[in-house]
Amino acid sequence: PADDPISPISRSGAFPHKTSPAVATQTPLIDTNTPAINHAPVELDGGAISREDLERRATDGVGSRLMGGEEEDIDAEFLGEGGNTGREAREKRAAMLASRSKDPGVIVDVPQEPTADEVDAARKADAL
């Protein structure tokens, strides 16, 4: 019917439909024979680990989490465990900040100003 609002699908032999492959036809070459850069296993933080630690971590089980000394100190400080842990950590942090404040490349005390209200007032003053 000519009154049909939907156009009929027209098929033309001049432009035959061709599909392209959806995935690559060749798997990229990954060379597994490349020698290791390090002779000993290295943690992401740059510290070498022993063969025993590596084997122990492999057999500890899935989902286990090993904490380093610093993480244990931080947890103890914030959880209030240990008698002098919090005080010792504060003293250590104060000493570190004092040594870093002498370095001009380190921003120790981030300025708390200008506040959002002061920035807004300055923008309004600039607009006048």
DSSP file (Angstrom, degrees, kcal/mol; ACC not computed):
  #  RESIDUE AA STRUCTURE BP1 BP2  ACC     N-H-->O    O-->H-N    N-H-->O    O-->H-N    TCO  KAPPA ALPHA  PHI   PSI    X-CA   Y-CA   Z-CA
    1    1 A P    >         0   0    0      0, 0.0     3,-1.0     0, 0.0     0, 0.0   0.000 360.0 360.0 360.0 139.0    0.0    0.0    0.0
    2    2 A A  T 3   +     0   0    0      1,-0.2     0, 0.0     3,-0.0     0, 0.0   0.713 360.0  63.0 -73.1 -22.3    1.2    3.5   -0.9
    3    3 A D  T 3  S+     0   0    0      2,-0.0    -1,-0.2     0, 0.0     3,-0.0   0.419  71.4 121.0 -84.4   2.8   -0.2    5.0    2.3
    4    4 A D    <   -     0   0    0     -3,-1.0     0, 0.0     1,-0.2     0, 0.0  -0.545  53.9-154.6 -70.1 120.2    2.1    2.8    4.5
    5    5 A P  S    S+     0   0    0      0, 0.0     2,-0.6     0, 0.0    -1,-0.2   0.713  73.4  81.7 -71.7 -18.6    4.2    5.3    6.6
    6    6 A I  S    S-     0   0    0      1,-0.0    -2,-0.1    -3,-0.0     0, 0.0  -0.760  84.2-127.6 -91.4 125.7    7.1    2.8    7.0
    7    7 A S        -     0   0    0     -2,-0.6     2,-0.1     1,-0.1     3,-0.0  -0.461  25.9-116.3 -70.3 138.7    9.4    2.7    4.0
    8    8 A P        -     0   0    0      0, 0.0     2,-0.5     0, 0.0    -1,-0.1  -0.426  32.7-101.8 -72.5 151.8   10.0   -0.8    2.6
    9    9 A I        -     0   0    0     -2,-0.1     2,-0.5     1,-0.0     0, 0.0  -0.612  38.1-152.4 -74.2 123.0   13.5   -2.2    2.8
   10   10 A S        -     0   0    0     -2,-0.5     2,-0.5    -3,-0.0    -1,-0.0  -0.841   3.6-155.4-100.7 135.3   15.0   -1.9   -0.6
   11   11 A R        -     0   0    0     -2,-0.5     2,-0.4     3,-0.0    -2,-0.0  -0.928   9.9-169.2-111.3 128.9   17.7   -4.3   -1.6
   12   12 A S        -     0   0    0     -2,-0.5     3,-0.3     3,-0.2    -2,-0.0  -0.936  22.0-153.4-119.6 140.6   20.1   -3.3   -4.2
   13   13 A G  S    S+     0   0    0     -2,-0.4    -1,-0.1     1,-0.2    -2,-0.0   0.529  87.4  77.4 -85.3  -6.6   22.6   -5.6   -5.9
   14   14 A A  S    S+     0   0    0      1,-0.3    -1,-0.2     2,-0.0    -3,-0.0   0.841 102.1  34.3 -74.0 -32.4   24.9   -2.6   -6.6
   15   15 A F  S    S-     0   0    0     -3,-0.3    -1,-0.3     2,-0.0    -3,-0.2  -0.764  82.2-160.7-123.5  85.1   26.3   -2.6   -3.0
   16   16 A P        -     0   0    0      0, 0.0     2,-0.3     0, 0.0    -3,-0.1  -0.381  26.2-109.5 -67.8 143.0   26.4   -6.1   -1.6
   17   17 A H        -     0   0    0     -2,-0.1     2,-0.4     2,-0.0    -2,-0.0  -0.550  37.7-175.8 -75.1 130.0   26.6   -6.3    2.2
   18   18 A K        -     0   0    0     -2,-0.3     2,-0.3    -3,-0.0    -1,-0.0  -0.995  14.2-143.7-128.0 133.6   29.9   -7.5    3.5
   19   19 A T        -     0   0    0     -2,-0.4     3,-0.0     0, 0.0    -2,-0.0  -0.711  10.3-141.7 -94.7 147.0   30.6   -8.1    7.2
   20   20 A S        -     0   0    0     -2,-0.3     2,-0.1     1,-0.1     3,-0.0  -0.752  35.2 -90.3-101.7 154.2   33.9   -7.4    8.7
   21   21 A P        -     0   0    0      0, 0.0     4,-0.1     0, 0.0    -1,-0.1  -0.410  27.9-148.8 -65.7 137.2   35.5   -9.6   11.3
   22   22 A A  S    S+     0   0    0     -2,-0.1     2,-0.3     2,-0.1     3,-0.0   0.763  79.9  34.7 -77.8 -25.5   34.4   -8.7   14.9
   23   23 A V  S    S-     0   0    0      1,-0.0     2,-0.1    -3,-0.0     0, 0.0  -0.858 100.0 -84.7-126.7 161.9   37.7   -9.8   16.4
   24   24 A A        -     0   0    0     -2,-0.3    -2,-0.1     1,-0.1    -1,-0.0  -0.396  30.4-143.7 -64.7 140.7   41.3   -9.8   15.3
   25   25 A T  S    S+     0   0    0      1,-0.1     2,-0.4    -2,-0.1    -1,-0.1   0.622  83.5  52.1 -83.3 -12.0   42.1  -12.9   13.2
   26   26 A Q  S    S-     0   0    0      3,-0.0    -1,-0.1     0, 0.0    -2,-0.1  -0.989  82.1-128.0-128.8 132.0   45.6  -13.2   14.6
   27   27 A T        -     0   0    0     -2,-0.4     3,-0.0     1,-0.1    -2,-0.0  -0.574  37.7-107.2 -73.3 133.4   46.5  -13.4   18.3
   28   28 A P        -     0   0    0      0, 0.0     2,-0.5     0, 0.0    -1,-0.1  -0.327  37.3-107.2 -62.5 145.3   49.2  -10.8   19.1
   29   29 A L        -     0   0    0     -3,-0.0     2,-0.6     2,-0.0    -3,-0.0  -0.615  34.1-172.7 -78.8 122.7   52.6  -12.4   19.8
   30   30 A I        -     0   0    0     -2,-0.5     2,-0.8    -3,-0.0    -3,-0.0  -0.964  15.5-146.5-116.2 113.6   53.7  -12.4   23.4
   31   31 A D    >   +     0   0    0     -2,-0.6     3,-0.6     1,-0.2    -2,-0.0  -0.706  19.1 178.7 -84.9 111.9   57.2  -13.6   23.8
   32   32 A T  T 3   +     0   0    0     -2,-0.8    -1,-0.2     1,-0.2    -2,-0.0   0.398  70.0  76.9 -92.3   2.4   57.5  -15.5   27.1
   33   33 A N  T 3   +     0   0    0      2,-0.1    -1,-0.2     0, 0.0    -2,-0.1   0.387  62.5 121.5 -92.0   3.9   61.2  -16.3   26.6
   34   34 A T    <   -     0   0    0     -3,-0.6     2,-0.0     1,-0.1     0, 0.0  -0.504  68.5-117.4 -67.3 129.2   62.3  -12.8   27.6
   35   35 A P        -     0   0    0      0, 0.0    -1,-0.1     0, 0.0    -2,-0.1  -0.319  32.5 -98.2 -69.1 153.2   64.7  -13.0   30.5
   36   36 A A        -     0   0    0      1,-0.1     3,-0.0     2,-0.1     0, 0.0  -0.322  18.6-137.7 -67.9 150.6   63.7  -11.3   33.8
   37   37 A I  S    S+     0   0    0      1,-0.1     2,-0.3     2,-0.0    -1,-0.1   0.893  89.8  48.1 -74.5 -41.3   65.1   -7.9   34.6
   38   38 A N        -     0   0    0      1,-0.1    -2,-0.1     4,-0.0     4,-0.1  -0.790  67.2-151.3-103.7 143.0   65.8   -8.8   38.3
   39   39 A H  S    S+     0   0    0     -2,-0.3    -1,-0.1     2,-0.1    -3,-0.0   0.777  87.7  45.0 -79.6 -26.9   67.5  -11.9   39.4
   40   40 A A  S    S-     0   0    0      1,-0.0    10,-0.1    10,-0.0    -1,-0.0  -0.883  99.9 -97.1-116.3 147.9   65.6  -11.9   42.7
   41   41 A P        -     0   0    0      0, 0.0     8,-1.5     0, 0.0     2,-0.4  -0.360  42.4-158.4 -61.0 142.3   61.9  -11.3   43.2
   42   42 A V  B     -A   48   0A   0      6,-0.2     6,-0.2    -4,-0.1     5,-0.0  -0.981  11.8-127.7-128.9 135.9   61.1   -7.7   44.2
   43   43 A E    >   -     0   0    0      4,-2.6     3,-1.7    -2,-0.4     6,-0.0  -0.324  32.5-107.6 -71.9 162.8   58.1   -6.2   45.9
   44   44 A L  T 3  S+     0   0    0      1,-0.3    -1,-0.1     2,-0.1    -2,-0.0   0.794 119.6  59.7 -63.5 -27.7   56.3   -3.3   44.3
   45   45 A D  T 3  S-     0   0    0      2,-0.1    -1,-0.3     1,-0.1     3,-0.1   0.478 122.4-105.2 -81.8   0.6   57.7   -1.0   47.0
   46   46 A G  S <  S+     0   0    0     -3,-1.7     2,-0.4     1,-0.3    -2,-0.1   0.386  78.8 127.5  98.8  -3.6   61.2   -1.9   45.8
   47   47 A G        -     0   0    0     -5,-0.0    -4,-2.6     1,-0.0    -1,-0.3  -0.721  58.1-123.5 -90.7 136.1   62.2   -4.1   48.7
   48   48 A A  B     -A   42   0A   0     -2,-0.4     2,-0.3    -6,-0.2    -6,-0.2  -0.445  24.0-151.0 -73.3 148.4   63.6   -7.6   47.9
   49   49 A I        -     0   0    0     -8,-1.5     2,-0.1    -2,-0.1    -1,-0.0  -0.875  15.6-113.2-118.6 154.9   61.9  -10.6   49.4
   50   50 A S     >  -     0   0    0     -2,-0.3     4,-2.1     1,-0.1     5,-0.1  -0.379  25.7-113.3 -82.4 163.7   63.4  -13.9   50.3
   51   51 A R  H  > S+     0   0    0      1,-0.2     4,-2.4     2,-0.2     5,-0.2   0.870 118.1  54.9 -62.4 -37.5   62.5  -17.2   48.6
   52   52 A E  H  > S+     0   0    0      2,-0.2     4,-2.7     1,-0.2    -1,-0.2   0.914 107.7  48.4 -64.5 -42.7   60.9  -18.4   51.8
   53   53 A D  H  > S+     0   0    0      2,-0.2     4,-2.5     1,-0.2    -1,-0.2   0.901 110.8  51.6 -63.1 -40.1   58.6  -15.3   52.0
   54   54 A L  H  X S+     0   0    0     -4,-2.1     4,-1.5     1,-0.2    -2,-0.2   0.925 113.0  44.1 -62.8 -44.7   57.6  -15.8   48.4
   55   55 A E  H  X S+     0   0    0     -4,-2.4     4,-1.3     2,-0.2    -2,-0.2   0.890 112.9  52.1 -67.6 -39.1   56.7  -19.5   49.0
   56   56 A R  H  X S+     0   0    0     -4,-2.7     4,-0.9     1,-0.2     3,-0.3   0.912 109.2  49.7 -63.7 -41.8   54.9  -18.7   52.3
   57   57 A R  H  < S+     0   0    0     -4,-2.5     4,-0.4     1,-0.2     3,-0.3   0.850 108.1  53.9 -65.6 -33.1   52.8  -16.0   50.6
   58   58 A A  H  < S+     0   0    0     -4,-1.5    -1,-0.2     1,-0.2    -2,-0.2   0.792 115.6  39.0 -71.3 -26.5   51.9  -18.4   47.8
   59   59 A T  H  < S+     0   0    0     -4,-1.3    -1,-0.2    -3,-0.3    -2,-0.2   0.452  90.5  90.0-102.8  -1.3   50.6  -21.0   50.3
   60   60 A D  S  < S-     0   0    0     -4,-0.9    -1,-0.2    -3,-0.3    -2,-0.1   0.782  95.9-109.8 -66.4 -26.6   48.9  -18.6   52.8
   61   61 A G    >   -     0   0    0     -4,-0.4     3,-1.1    -3,-0.2     2,-0.2  -0.325  38.9 -55.2 114.0 160.6   45.7  -18.8   50.9
   62   62 A V  T 3  S+     0   0    0      1,-0.2     3,-0.1    -2,-0.1    -4,-0.0  -0.516 118.0  15.9 -75.3 136.6   43.5  -16.6   48.8
   63   63 A G  T 3  S+     0   0    0      1,-0.3    -1,-0.2    -2,-0.2     2,-0.1   0.454  84.2 142.3  85.6   1.1   42.5  -13.2   50.3
   64   64 A S    <   -     0   0    0     -3,-1.1     2,-0.5    -7,-0.1    -1,-0.3  -0.490  37.2-151.4 -75.7 149.4   45.1  -13.2   53.1
   65   65 A R        -     0   0    0     -2,-0.1     2,-0.5    -3,-0.1    -1,-0.0  -0.978   3.7-156.9-126.5 123.7   46.6   -9.8   53.8
   66   66 A L        -     0   0    0     -2,-0.5     2,-0.4    -9,-0.0    -9,-0.0  -0.844  12.4-149.2-100.0 133.8   50.0   -9.3   55.2
   67   67 A M        -     0   0    0     -2,-0.5     2,-0.1     2,-0.0    -2,-0.0  -0.844   6.2-138.5-106.1 137.9   50.7   -6.1   57.0
   68   68 A G     >  -     0   0    0     -2,-0.4     4,-1.8     1,-0.1     5,-0.2  -0.276  35.1 -96.4 -79.6 174.6   54.1   -4.4   57.2
   69   69 A G  H  > S+     0   0    0      1,-0.2     4,-2.0     2,-0.2     5,-0.1   0.874 122.4  53.0 -62.3 -39.0   55.4   -2.8   60.3
   70   70 A E  H  > S+     0   0    0      1,-0.2     4,-2.4     2,-0.2    -1,-0.2   0.900 107.4  51.2 -65.9 -40.0   54.3    0.7   59.4
   71   71 A E  H  > S+     0   0    0      1,-0.2     4,-2.6     2,-0.2    -1,-0.2   0.895 109.4  50.6 -65.2 -38.4   50.7   -0.4   58.8
   72   72 A E  H  X S+     0   0    0     -4,-1.8     4,-2.5     2,-0.2    -1,-0.2   0.907 110.7  49.4 -64.9 -40.4   50.6   -2.1   62.2
   73   73 A D  H  X S+     0   0    0     -4,-2.0     4,-2.4     2,-0.2    -2,-0.2   0.907 111.5  48.9 -63.9 -41.2   51.9    1.0   63.9
   74   74 A I  H  X S+     0   0    0     -4,-2.4     4,-2.4     2,-0.2     5,-0.2   0.931 112.0  48.2 -64.5 -45.5   49.3    3.1   62.1
   75   75 A D  H  X S+     0   0    0     -4,-2.6     4,-2.2     1,-0.2     6,-0.3   0.921 112.3  49.2 -60.9 -43.0   46.5    0.8   63.1
   76   76 A A  H  X>S+     0   0    0     -4,-2.5     5,-1.7     1,-0.2     4,-0.7   0.890 110.8  51.3 -64.0 -38.6   47.7    0.7   66.7
   77   77 A E  H  <5S+     0   0    0     -4,-2.4     3,-0.5     1,-0.2    -2,-0.2   0.944 116.3  38.3 -63.4 -48.1   47.9    4.5   66.8
   78   78 A F  H  <5S+     0   0    0     -4,-2.4    -1,-0.2     1,-0.2    -2,-0.2   0.754 116.6  50.5 -79.9 -23.0   44.4    5.1   65.5
   79   79 A L  H  <5S-     0   0    0     -4,-2.2    -1,-0.2    -5,-0.2    -2,-0.2   0.518 109.4-121.4 -89.8  -4.6   42.8    2.2   67.4
   80   80 A G  T  <5 +     0   0    0     -4,-0.7     2,-0.2    -3,-0.5    -3,-0.2   0.715  59.0 151.3  76.0  20.0   44.4    3.4   70.7
   81   81 A E      < +     0   0    0     -5,-1.7    -1,-0.2    -6,-0.3     5,-0.2  -0.560  43.4  30.2 -83.8 149.9   46.3    0.1   71.2
   82   82 A G  S    S-     0   0    0     -2,-0.2     4,-0.4     3,-0.1     0, 0.0   0.364  84.8-102.7  80.0 143.8   49.5    0.2   73.1
   83   83 A G  S    S+     0   0    0      1,-0.2     4,-0.2     2,-0.1     3,-0.2   0.955 111.0  14.3 -67.9 -52.9   50.4    2.6   75.9
   84   84 A N  S  > S+     0   0    0      1,-0.1     4,-3.1     2,-0.1     5,-0.3   0.257  93.2 106.7-110.0  11.7   52.7    5.0   74.2
   85   85 A T  H  > S+     0   0    0      1,-0.2     4,-2.4     2,-0.2     5,-0.2   0.923  83.6  44.9 -60.0 -46.4   52.1    4.1   70.5
   86   86 A G  H  > S+     0   0    0     -4,-0.4     4,-2.3     2,-0.2    -1,-0.2   0.914 115.8  46.2 -64.3 -43.7   50.1    7.3   69.8
   87   87 A R  H  > S+     0   0    0     -4,-0.2     4,-2.4     2,-0.2    -2,-0.2   0.921 113.6  48.9 -66.0 -43.6   52.5    9.6   71.6
   88   88 A E  H  X S+     0   0    0     -4,-3.1     4,-2.5     1,-0.2    -2,-0.2   0.902 111.8  49.3 -62.4 -40.9   55.6    8.0   69.9
   89   89 A A  H  X S+     0   0    0     -4,-2.4     4,-2.6    -5,-0.3    -1,-0.2   0.902 110.5  50.1 -66.3 -40.4   53.9    8.2   66.5
   90   90 A R  H  X S+     0   0    0     -4,-2.3     4,-2.6     2,-0.2    -2,-0.2   0.908 112.0  48.0 -64.0 -40.9   53.1   11.9   67.1
   91   91 A E  H  X S+     0   0    0     -4,-2.4     4,-2.2     2,-0.2    -2,-0.2   0.912 112.9  48.2 -65.0 -41.8   56.7   12.6   68.1
   92   92 A K  H  X S+     0   0    0     -4,-2.5     4,-2.1     2,-0.2    -2,-0.2   0.908 113.0  48.1 -64.4 -41.5   58.0   10.8   65.1
   93   93 A R  H  X S+     0   0    0     -4,-2.6     4,-2.7     2,-0.2    -2,-0.2   0.899 110.5  51.3 -66.0 -40.8   55.6   12.6   62.8
   94   94 A A  H  X S+     0   0    0     -4,-2.6     4,-2.1     2,-0.2    -2,-0.2   0.898 110.6  48.9 -63.8 -40.0   56.6   16.0   64.4
   95   95 A A  H  X S+     0   0    0     -4,-2.2     4,-2.0     2,-0.2    -1,-0.2   0.903 111.9  49.0 -65.5 -40.6   60.3   15.2   63.8
   96   96 A M  H  X S+     0   0    0     -4,-2.1     4,-2.3     1,-0.2    -2,-0.2   0.924 111.8  48.2 -64.8 -44.2   59.6   14.2   60.2
   97   97 A L  H  X S+     0   0    0     -4,-2.7     4,-2.0     1,-0.2    -1,-0.2   0.876 109.7  53.3 -64.8 -36.7   57.6   17.4   59.5
   98   98 A A  H  X S+     0   0    0     -4,-2.1     4,-0.5     1,-0.2    -1,-0.2   0.907 111.6  45.2 -64.6 -40.7   60.3   19.6   61.1
   99   99 A S  H >< S+     0   0    0     -4,-2.0     3,-0.6     1,-0.2     4,-0.3   0.875 114.8  48.0 -71.0 -35.3   63.0   18.0   58.9
  100  100 A R  H >< S+     0   0    0     -4,-2.3     3,-1.4     1,-0.2     6,-0.3   0.799  99.7  66.5 -74.6 -27.5   60.8   18.3   55.8
  101  101 A S  H 3< S+     0   0    0     -4,-2.0    -1,-0.2     1,-0.3    -2,-0.2   0.725  94.1  60.4 -68.0 -18.5   59.9   22.0   56.5
  102  102 A K  T << S+     0   0    0     -3,-0.6    -1,-0.3    -4,-0.5    -2,-0.2   0.667  87.3  86.3 -79.2 -16.8   63.5   22.9   55.9
  103  103 A D    X   -     0   0    0     -3,-1.4     3,-1.6    -4,-0.3    -3,-0.0  -0.757  69.3-153.7 -87.2 119.5   63.3   21.6   52.3
  104  104 A P  T 3  S+     0   0    0      0, 0.0    -1,-0.1     0, 0.0    -3,-0.0   0.692  92.0  61.8 -68.1 -15.6   61.9   24.4   50.0
  105  105 A G  T 3  S+     0   0    0     -5,-0.1     2,-0.5     2,-0.0    -4,-0.1   0.500  92.7  75.9 -86.6  -2.6   60.6   21.7   47.6
  106  106 A V    <   -     0   0    0     -3,-1.6     2,-0.9    -6,-0.3    -3,-0.0  -0.937  68.2-150.3-114.5 125.6   58.2   20.3   50.2
  107  107 A I        +     0   0    0     -2,-0.5     3,-0.2     1,-0.2    -6,-0.1  -0.834  26.8 163.8 -92.4 107.2   55.0   22.0   51.2
  108  108 A V        +     0   0    0     -2,-0.9     2,-0.9     1,-0.3    -1,-0.2   0.910  66.9  44.1 -89.6 -51.3   54.4   20.9   54.8
  109  109 A D  S    S-     0   0    0     -8,-0.1    -1,-0.3     3,-0.0     3,-0.0  -0.821  77.4-156.2-100.5 100.2   51.8   23.4   56.0
  110  110 A V        -     0   0    0     -2,-0.9     2,-0.0    -3,-0.2    -3,-0.0  -0.630  27.2-114.7 -75.1 123.7   49.2   23.8   53.3
  111  111 A P        -     0   0    0      0, 0.0    -1,-0.1     0, 0.0     0, 0.0  -0.334  17.1-154.5 -63.0 138.8   47.6   27.2   53.7
  112  112 A Q        +     0   0    0     -2,-0.0    -2,-0.0    -3,-0.0    -3,-0.0   0.413  55.4 120.0 -91.8   0.3   43.9   27.0   54.6
  113  113 A E        +     0   0    0      2,-0.1     2,-0.1     3,-0.0     3,-0.0  -0.857  37.0  49.0-118.8 155.0   43.2   30.4   53.1
  114  114 A P  S    S-     0   0    0      0, 0.0     2,-0.1     0, 0.0    -1,-0.0   0.520  77.8-148.3 -76.8 152.9   41.6   31.8   51.1
  115  115 A T     >  -     0   0    0     -2,-0.1     4,-2.2     1,-0.1     5,-0.2  -0.308  29.2-100.4 -79.3 170.7   38.3   30.3   52.1
  116  116 A A  H  > S+     0   0    0      1,-0.2     4,-2.3     2,-0.2     5,-0.2   0.873 124.2  53.0 -61.3 -37.8   35.5   29.7   49.6
  117  117 A D  H  > S+     0   0    0      2,-0.2     4,-2.4     1,-0.2    -1,-0.2   0.899 108.8  49.1 -65.2 -39.9   33.7   32.8   50.8
  118  118 A E  H  > S+     0   0    0      2,-0.2     4,-2.2     1,-0.2    -2,-0.2   0.889 111.1  49.5 -67.2 -38.6   36.8   34.9   50.3
  119  119 A V  H  X S+     0   0    0     -4,-2.2     4,-2.2     2,-0.2    -2,-0.2   0.917 111.4  49.5 -64.6 -42.7   37.3   33.5   46.8
  120  120 A D  H  X S+     0   0    0     -4,-2.3     4,-2.1     1,-0.2    -2,-0.2   0.909 111.2  49.0 -62.8 -42.5   33.7   34.3   46.0
  121  121 A A  H  X S+     0   0    0     -4,-2.4     4,-2.1     1,-0.2    -1,-0.2   0.889 110.7  50.8 -64.8 -38.9   34.0   37.8   47.3
  122  122 A A  H  X S+     0   0    0     -4,-2.2     4,-2.1     2,-0.2    -2,-0.2   0.890 109.8  50.1 -66.6 -38.8   37.2   38.4   45.3
  123  123 A R  H  X S+     0   0    0     -4,-2.2     4,-1.6     2,-0.2    -2,-0.2   0.904 111.0  48.9 -65.6 -40.4   35.5   37.1   42.1
  124  124 A K  H  X S+     0   0    0     -4,-2.1     4,-0.8     1,-0.2    -2,-0.2   0.887 110.9  50.5 -66.1 -37.3   32.6   39.4   42.6
  125  125 A A  H  < S+     0   0    0     -4,-2.1     3,-0.5     1,-0.2    -2,-0.2   0.870 109.3  51.3 -68.1 -36.4   34.9   42.4   43.2
  126  126 A D  H  < S+     0   0    0     -4,-2.1    -1,-0.2     1,-0.2    -2,-0.2   0.814 104.6  58.0 -68.2 -29.9   36.8   41.6   40.0
  127  127 A A  H  <        0   0    0     -4,-1.6    -1,-0.2     1,-0.2    -2,-0.2   0.729 360.0 360.0 -73.9 -21.1   33.5   41.5   38.1
  128  128 A L     <        0   0    0     -4,-0.8    -1,-0.2    -3,-0.5    -2,-0.1   0.487 360.0 360.0 -73.0 360.0   32.7   45.1   39.1
